[in-house]
Amino acid sequence: MPDRAVVPRAINRPAITACIILAVIMQALDTTIANVALPYMQGSVSASADQINWVLTSYIVAAAIMTPPSGFLANRFGRKRVLMVAIAGFVAASVLCGIAQSLLEIVAFRLLQGFFGAALVPIAQSILLDIYRPEERGSAMALFGVSVMVGPVLGPVIGGYLTDQFSWRWVFYINVPIGALAFAGISIFMMETKTSAAARMDWLGFGSLSVAIAAMQVFLDRGAQLDWFSSFEILIEATVCLSASYIFLVHTLTAKDSFVNPKLFRDRNFSVGMLFIFIVGITYLASLALLTPYLQTLMGYPIVTAGLVLGPRGLGTMTCMFLVGRLIGRIDTRLLILIGLLLTAWAMYDMTGWNPNVSQWTIAITGFIQGAGLGFLFVPLNTVTFATLAPEQRADGTGLFNLSRNVGSSVGISIVSYLLLRNQQVNHATISTHVTAVNRAFDNSIVLHAWSPWAASGRAALDQVIQMQASIISYIDDFKLMMMLSLAAIPLVLLLRNAPSADGNDHAMVME
């Protein structure tokens, strides 16, 4: 149970909320703000298409690894101190990313960004859960959800504008003024919490989990390039991942004070919520990672236009998060989650019918619907996941919850990127079997003039058309996969228990 002396006073709530939301937005923006700038970064540092994706996944993996220890760090050194160090380190790493001159430097500094930024989200969430009454937490989680989910959606818009008007380096420099405001506000308004010198870190559990996550991500990122298990490197990475996972599970179940408290998973809502947020992480960021190259490569949108077309997602998410924040407590949270899943699946279904001739209006409407689905998902999911969890377990719980979201995001990006590349090759080969010199379509003089199989220029043009068609089908396959994943999550709603009423067994206290 939180000590009354360590919970911020009510008079500081608006200021504290604004500052930590600003810090979370800064961290969340960096999950996608570099997406639209990747082609420019790729040319600047002479990287291949698969290598430049490490700029995205390295950040997410580092954040995933360092998220679970946030509870220990807050207990050992104090929430305020950890937040200030995290913000300062994140801003410094952002500047280093901006001045980087090679791919290795960018990836290394993005890892540093992820390490420092990991603590921002779970600590911010635990603070909001503690300083607001149970009946106010729906609105508090709506604000928190806006910062976490809208940040990645607005990232392409802001990143596209900065890259077009200045350079790709400004997608990192933008963190300096935001971080400075958050740092100053937290240092002024937030009170330090009590620290515990007795707090101990389970280094074996933390180390084995970190190695397992890192090995898994490298395995997924490098697998397609090295032809999976025909490569000795991939075999080593798979072995390391499985071995580290085994050590982590055995240690967690047998140690007295393990890094992850297995008692947390006795809470049904928490366990189901962890699985839910993993699926949300896959469908959310993976779809954004697909849409950016779809708009720029297949549809030929300029970088600013691509960012603006993605903007309605943020509007849909923001609108529905505030709406859902007011509905929680009046409507069954499980019904809200069900609506969110159906809206997400509907948006993905609509995207399976896209082609390069789809209008900007259609893209914007579909994006708004997908954003609305995320709004209906994230707020009630955050509320119901921790509704039956004891207050003293929330710090560890929020760390694991955000770990699951980050791992889902990184795994989702890697899988859809691999499937996109693989299906392009398969579809290209399949379509090519029907394009032969004796095909009756070449009897048409217009077709023969543009795509003559007997001329080098005609064959090149023909191959370009086949490649585009193969790419369109591959994107549709990925959208269909995420639609089915959203629908497959619907039965999990039945396993959730509704959040208790405000006068229930919640023991969190707030200073008046």
N, C-alpha and C positions, 0 to 999 in steps of 0.2 A: 504494500500500500504506500503511495507517495506520501512523504512527510509534508504537513501543511506549510512548513517553513520554506520548502524548496519549490513550491508551485508558484508561478508568477501571479502577481496580484491582478485582479480584474481590470484595474485602471490601465494596465499595460497591454491588455489583450489585443486591441486593434493594432498598436504599433508592433508588437511581437509577431502577430499574424502576418502583417504586411511584409516585415523583414524576412521571415523565414520562407514565405511564399515567393518573394523575389529571388532568394537563394536557390530555391527548388526550380523555378523557371529557368534560371541560368544553367543549372545542371541538366535539366530536361531538354533544353534547346539543343545542346551539343550532341544529343543522340542522332539528330537528323539534319542539323543546320549545314553540315558539310556535304550532304547528299548531292545537291544540285551543283556543287563546286568540284565534285570528283573529276570530271573530264578535264577541268582546268588544272587541277592539282596533278593529275596524271601526266600531262604534258610538261608541267614545270619541273617535276622530279624524275621524269623518264621512267615511269612505272608501267607495267602491263595492266590489262583490265582486271585480272583476278588479284593482282598484288595491291591495287589501289583500294580494294574493298577492305583490306586490313585496317585502313583508317577508321572504318566504322566498327568492325568487330572487336578490334583491340580495346577501344574505349569501353564497349559494353561488357566485355569479359573482365577487364580490370575492375569495373564497378561491381560486377557480380561477385568477384572474389572478395572484395573488401567490404561488401555490404553487411554480412553477418557479424563481423567484429564490432560494428558500430555500437551495439548495446554495451559491450564490455568497455569500450573506450569512453562512452558517456558516463558509466558508473565509476570508472577508475580516475578520470581526469575532469569530469564535469561537462554537462551539455554545452554550456556557453563556450568554454575553452575549445572543445572539439569542433564546434561549428565555426568559430573564428579561424582556427588553423586550417580547416577544410576549405573555407572560402578563399583564404589567402593563397594556399597552395594551388587551388584550382585556377585562380586568376594568373598566377605565375606560370603554371604549365600552359595556359592558353597563349600567353605572350610567346613562350618558347615554340609552340606549334606555329605561330604566325611568322616567326623568323627562321623556321627550319628550312634547310636547303637540300635535303635528300629524303627519300622515302623512309629510310631507317630512322632518321631523326624525328619525322612526323609521327611514326608509329610509336617510338619510344616516349615521346612527349604526350601522345594521346593515352598511352598506358598510365603515365603520371597523372593526367587529368582524371582518368577513371578512378585511380587510387584515392585521390583527394576528394573527388566529388561523391564517392559512394556513400559517405556518412550523412550527406545532406538530406536525402529523402527520408530514410527511416527515423532519424532523430527529429526532423520536422514533423513527421506524422505522429510520433509518440508525444511530442510537446502539445500538439493540437488536441490529441485524445485526452490529455491530462488537464489542460486549462479550460476546457469547455464541459459543461454539464452534459449528462447523457442525452437529454432532449435537444441539445444544441449541436450534437456531434454530426447530425446529418448535414447541416449547413456548413460546418467546419470541414467535413470531408469533401463537400462539393467544392469549396475553395481549394483544398489540397488537390483534389482530382483535376481541377482546371489547370493548375500549375504543372502537374505531372504529365497530363495527357495532351493539353493544348500546346505545350512547349514543343514536342516533336512535330506536331502538325504545322505550327507556324514556322518551324525551322526552315523548310524549303522556301517559303515566301521571303523571309528575312535574308536567308543565305543567297537566294537568287538576286535580290536587289543589291546587296553588298558586293557580290562578285561582279555584277554588271557595271556598277557605278565606280567601284574602287578596284579591288582584286580579291582573290579567294582568301588571302591572308586576313581580311577584315572579318571573316566569319568567326575567327578566334579573338581578334582584338575587341570585338563588341562586348566580350565578357568583362572587360576592365571597368567601365563605368557601372555596370550592373552589380558586379562584385563589390565595388567600393561602397555603393549605397547600402547593400545588405550588410557588409562588415561594420559600417559606421552605426547603422540602426541597431544591430544586435549588441554591439559594445555599449550602447547608451541605454537601451530599454530593457534588455533581458537580464534577469538575476541569475547568478551562478547557482547550480544545484550542488547538493552535498556529494562529496566523493567518498569512495570506499577504498582504503589502502589494502583491504583484504581481498578485493576483487582479483581473480586469477584468470589467466587465459589458457585454454586447452590448446596448446600449440600443435599436438599431434592431430587432433581433430581438425583444426583450422588448416594445417599444412596439407593433410591428405585430401580434404575437400577442395582446396585451392588447386592442387596438382591435378585432381580429377577433372575439374572444370576447364583448366587451361589445356590439358591434353585432349579433352573432347573437342574443344573449339579448333585447335590446330588440326586435329584429325578431320573435322568437317571441312575446314577451309582448304586443306591441302589434298584431300582425298581425290577429288575430281581431276586435279592437275597431275597427280602421280598414279592415276589408274588404280586407286584404292589398294586392295590387299595384294596386288602384284608388286607393290613397293615395300621395301624393307623398312623405310621410314614410317610408313603408315602402320605397319605391323607393330613397331615399337610404340608408337603413340597410342594405339588401341590397347596394347598390353599395359602400358603405364596407366591409362584411364581406368581400366577394369581393376587393376591391382590397387590403385589408390582408392577407388570406390569401395572395394571390399574392406580395406583397412579402416576406412571411415565408418562404414556401417557396423563392423564388429566392435570397434572402439566406442561408438556412440551407444550401442546397446549394452556394453559391459562396464564402461567406466563409471565412476561415482559422479564426477562432475564433468560431463562431456561438453564439447563445444556447442553442440545442438542438443537441447533438452528434449529427449524423446517423449516426455510427458505432454509437450505441446500438441502432439499429434493424436492424443487421446480426445482432444476437443474436435468433435466432428465438423463443426463449422470451419475451424481453422484448416483442417486437412483438406476439405473440399475446396475452400477458398484458395489454397495454395495451387491446387490443380487448375482451378478456374483462371487464376491470374497468369499461369503458365501458358494456357491456351490463348488468352487475350494478348499476351506478349508476342506470340507467334503471328496471330492474324493482324495485329495492329502495325508493328514496325515493319514486318515482312511485306505487307501490302504497300507501304510507303516506299520501301526499297525497290519494289517493282515498278511503281508508277512513275518515278522520276526518270529512269531511262526509257520507259514506254513513251512518255510525252516528248522527251528531247530527241530520242533516236528514231522511233517509228513515225511519230507525228510531226517531227521537225519544229517543235515549239522553241522559241528563244528562251533563255534561262529565266528571265523575269516573268514571261507568260506562263511557263511551267510552274513557277512558284505561286503565282496568283491563282491559277486554276485549282491548285491544291488547297488554297486558303479556306474555301467553304467548309472543309472538314473541321477546321478549328472553330468556326462559327457554330456548326451543329453540335460539337462537343460542349462548347461553353454554354450554349443556350440550355441544352438538356441537363447539364450538370447542376445548374442553378435551379431548374425546374424540379429535378429529382431530389435535390436537397430539401425542398419544401414538402415534397410528397412523402418522404421517409417518415414513418411514424403514423401516417394516415392510410397508406397503402402497403400491403404485404411486400416486403423487399424482394421476395422470391419472384413475385409477378413482375417487378421492375427489371430484374435480371433476365427473365424470360423474354420480355419485350426487347431488351438490348441485344440478346442473341438473335432474335428473329430479324431485327433491323439490320444487323451486321450480315447475316446470311442473305437477306434480300439484296443488299448493296453488292455483295460478291456475285450473286446470281446475275444481276444486271451487267456487271463487268465482264461476265463470260460471253456476252453478246457484242462486245466492243470490237471495232476495227479502226484503222487510222483515219477513217472518215467521220468518226463520231464527233458530235459538236461539243464545243466548250460548255454550253449550257447543260448538256447531258452529264458531262464529267463533273460539273459543279453540283448538280442536283444529287447525283449518286454519292459524291463525296460528302455532301451535307447529311445524307441518310446514314452513311457509315459513321460519320462523326457523332450523329445523334445516338446511334447504337452504342458507341463507346461511352457516351454520357450516361446512358441508362445502365450500363454495366459497371462502370468503375466506382461510382459513389456508393450504391447499395452493396457492392461486393466488399469494399473497404469497411463498411459499417457492419455487415453481417459476419464477416470473417473474425472480427475481434469482439463481437457482441457478447459472447459467452466465455471469453478469455479473461483470466484474472489480471487485474491491473499490473501486478508485479511481473507478469509474463509478457507485457506488451512490447517492451524494448526489444527482447529477443524475437518476438513474433513479427514485429514490423520489419526487422532485419531479414528474416527468412522469407517473408512475403515479397519484399522487393528483390531478394535474390532470385526467387522463382520467376518474377517478371523479367528480370534482366537476362537470365539464362534462356527463357522462352524466346526473347527477342533475338538474341545472338544465334540460337539454334534455328529459329525461323528464317532469318536472313540467309544463313548458310545453306539451309535445305532448299529454299525456293530458288536461290541463285544457282545451285547445282542442278536442280530439276530443269530450270530454264535453259541452261547450256546443253544439258543432255538431250532434252526433248527437241531443241533446235536441230541438233545433229540427226536425231531419229526422223523427225518430220521432213528435214531436207532430203534425206535418203529416200523416204517413202514417196514424196512428191516427185522426185527426180525419175523414179521408175516409170512414171506416166508421161514423161516428157522425152519423146524420141523423135528422130528425124522423120519417121513415117506417121506421126500423129496427124490426123485429118485437120486439126486446128491450123496447121501451117498452110493449108490450102487457101486460107484467107490472105490476100495480098498485103493487107495492113499489118496483120500479125507477122507475116513473113518478113516484111520490111524492118520491123522493130526488133524482132527476136529470131532472126534467121539462125538455125543451128549449124549452118555451113560457113558462117562468118564469125571471126573472133569477137568482133564487137557485139554481134547478136547473141553469142553464147554468154558473154559477160553480162549483158543486160538481162538475159533470161535467168542466169544464176542469181542475179540481184533480186529479181522478182520472187524466185523460189525461196530465197533466204528470208525475204520479208514475210511471205506467207507462212513459212516455218516458224518464224518468230511470233507472229500473231497467234498461231495455234498453241505455241508453248506458253505464252502469257495466259491464254484462256485456260489451259490445263492447271496452271498455278492458282488462278482465281477460283477455279472449281474446287481445288483441293482445300482452300481456306474456307469456302462455303460449306463443304461437307464437315470440316472440323468444327465450325460454329454450330451446325445442326447436331453433331454428335455430342456436344457439351450440354444439350438441353436436359437429358435425364439427370444430370448432376444437380439440377435445381431441386429435384425431389428429395435429395439427401440433406439439404440445408434446413436448419431450424430457424424460425423467425427470430429477429432481435427481441430481447426482453424489453419491457416497458421501462420508462425513465425511473420508475420507483421500484425497479427490480433489484437484482443482487449486484449491481455495479457499485463498487466501493471507491471509485476515483473521487478525489476531493479537490475543490477549487477554493482558493482564498477569496473571500468577499471583501 
